């Protein structure tokens, strides 16, 4: 895997997929998509086995390799 998964849509999608398929995750609705060549959106919820829930929304700048929002 690339050292910074925030550089491409494909790398970040793989990073998120690996994160939500861990044993402690019961269910996930997280989606990753691109709205241009240089930016992407990540949105959804991760439901953990211990009844915790993480709701997330990120805007990613693939050119800079940063989460900008």
N, C-alpha and C positions, 0 to 999 in steps of 0.2 A: 504494500500500500504506500501511496505517496506520503511524505512526511507531514504535509499539511492538507488534510482532506477538504479544506475550504477553497481549494484552487479550481475544482471542476464539479459540475453537477454529478457526474458519474461517481467520482471519489466520495463526495459527501453523501450521496444516496447509499453507497456501500457502507459507509461509516454508520449511518443511522440504522440501516438494516441489521448490522452486527449488534448494535446497542439494544435494539428492541427484541432480539431473539435470545436474550439472556434468560437464564432459569428464573430469575426473580421477576420477570415481566410476564404478567398473566395475559394481557391483551393490549393492542396498540392501534390507534387510528392515525398515526403520523404519516403525512404525505410530504414528499419533496418534489418540487417542480421549478422550472425556470420560466421567468417572464421576459428574459432577454439573454443574449449571449454572455453577459457579464454579471447578471444578478439572479438570485433564486429565492424561493420562499419555502419554509418548513413550517408545517402547522399540524396540530393534532394533540392527542392525549396518549399518555402511557399509563396503563393500569398495572400496578405492582401486586404481587401475591399477598403482601401484608396490608392490603386495602388502602394504600397510598395511591394518589393520582397526581401525575405531572401534566399540566396543561402548558403547551408551548406554541410560540409563534416567533420565527426568526426571519430576518431578511439578510441575505448573504451577498457580499460583493466578491465574486470569484476572481476578479482581476487583482484586488488587493489581498485576497485570502482572509477576509475578516467578516465577522457577524456585525452588521451595522445597526441592527435594531432587533 
